[in-house]
Amino acid sequence: MLLRIIYNRMTRAALCVGGSHRLSSALHKTVVAAGGEIRDTAEVVRIRLADQRAAGVVLQDGTEIDARAVVSTVDPKQTFLSFFSEKEIPADLVKRANQWQWEKITFFGVHAALKQAPQYRAADAGHDLQKAMITFLGLSSTEQLLDHLRQLENGRLPENPIGHATCTSLFDPISAFKGHYTGRWECLAPFDANWEAIQKDYAAACIKSWKSWAPNLEPLFTLSYPPSYIEKKIKNMVKGSFKHGDYTPLQMGYFRPSESCSQVFTPIDGLYVCGASTYPGGMILGGGGYIGANVIAEDFGVAKTWKEPEFVTSARQAGVIA
Ligand SMILES: Cc1cc2nc3c(=O)[nH]c(=O)nc-3n(C[C@H](O)[C@H](O)[C@H](O)COP(=O)(O)OP(=O)(O)OC[C@H]3O[C@@H](n4cnc5c(N)ncnc54)[C@H](O)[C@@H]3O)c2cc1C
């Protein structure tokens, strides 16, 4: 399954035109158009039980919301350890949530306003580099890649950043002032570093690395996005864990997030889970939410307001999925 996702990512790179907030805005509109309501800045602190069934949530400001179903898309530590007290739920849920491991490696990103679109030296050799959406920079051998990953897994910040770059405004001109360009660098990084102190220097090292491949690179302005910001902004991405939890044998497929919760249902009636910490995993796949919506609609006998996507139908017809 993971191999298929990786292959899909390699061959079908995509950028959300207008910025990634457009995707969440589109989802927001779809929910509202279907009669739903979305509450922003409303932190859930508890899931309320009534007669052993999930019966609603309690927000941080004390507001209580009653519900026939509670669907959690956040990590299992929050869902089972924070939203319930230990004695309220089966012991194995508590045990598996306690065992949940975050990713060891996260992201460091630099966004830049550019005078010119980067011109890669290697493009002189006749490659289509100027047209590429994602350009990987700094890797020349498998051994170097493995060494790089080992350093990161051991919590060491590579001195010479290896990453990927995109000149975003080539694909989405609205993201830059006329006559200018925007670019984005992203690389893997460990969470545990004094990011507040080093982020500027590390951003400069990333730009230096990028410039060594594209000598005309001239940032007018940069904004870096260190791992510590990820956790601050998105509570469930603990330690910058952008997939809501590591991909280890016991946290993948049928075991994600645990054997009793990997098919949307949980041992607690009325409580469902989906999102990146469930099968098929993290990234902007929409898979967890799509599977969850189908299962819950069927469980409640409500009509689905969506159609099966064409690629799911053709995968089914080709026998790739059941
Ligand atoms: C810097 C960065 C770059 C990335 N780049 C890519 C990429 O290029 N391609 C890709 O496919 N994926 C990328 N990802 C990963 C991708 O964004 C995630 O895997 C994906 O967003 C997970 O979706 P989700 O809906 O399961 O959870 P999330 O998007 O994490 O949504 C969960 C929501 O729940 C909210 N929440 C948390 N706790 C509570 C609470 N107690 N009460 C109420 N709300 C709560 C959070 O604020 C959040 O809005 C990136 C992630 C990061 C951080």
The ligand as a Gaussian input file, in Angstrom:
#p B3LYP/6-31G(d) Opt

LIG

0 1
 C        5.103000      21.676000       7.089000
 C        4.303000      20.493000       6.561000
 C        4.365000      20.178000       5.212000
 C        3.618000      19.113000       4.705000
 N        3.671000      18.855000       3.362000
 C        2.899000      17.882000       2.841000
 C        2.877000      17.658000       1.434000
 O        3.537000      18.370000       0.658000
 N        2.092000      16.671000       0.949000
 C        1.350000      15.886000       1.771000
 O        0.657000      15.011000       1.294000
 N        1.335000      16.066000       3.107000
 C        2.088000      17.044000       3.669000
 N        2.091000      17.252000       5.042000
 C        1.349000      16.299000       5.907000
 C       -0.150000      16.593000       5.932000
 O       -0.370000      17.986000       6.128000
 C       -0.832000      15.816000       7.086000
 O       -0.462000      14.449000       7.051000
 C       -2.360000      15.961000       6.976000
 O       -2.707000      17.322000       7.164000
 C       -3.099000      15.118000       8.005000
 O       -4.478000      15.378000       7.835000
 P       -5.552000      15.149000       8.988000
 O       -6.837000      15.721000       8.519000
 O       -5.539000      13.719000       9.396000
 O       -5.033000      15.967000      10.238000
 P       -4.657000      17.509000      10.415000
 O       -4.476000      18.203000       9.111000
 O       -3.525000      17.528000      11.408000
 O       -5.981000      18.090000      11.084000
 C       -6.312000      17.844000      12.443000
 C       -7.004000      19.104000      12.960000
 O       -7.472000      18.865000      14.280000
 C       -7.201000      20.017000      15.060000
 N       -7.123000      19.585000      16.472000
 C       -6.108000      18.959000      17.121000
 N       -6.433000      18.737000      18.385000
 C       -7.680000      19.222000      18.564000
 C       -8.564000      19.295000      19.670000
 N       -8.248000      18.807000      20.869000
 N       -9.779000      19.893000      19.482000
 C      -10.137000      20.405000      18.272000
 N       -9.340000      20.351000      17.186000
 C       -8.126000      19.774000      17.338000
 C       -5.877000      20.541000      14.524000
 O       -5.729000      21.912000      14.868000
 C       -6.064000      20.304000      13.038000
 O       -6.704000      21.401000      12.428000
 C        2.810000      18.318000       5.581000
 C        2.745000      18.655000       6.938000
 C        3.473000      19.721000       7.430000
 C        3.368000      20.074000       8.889000

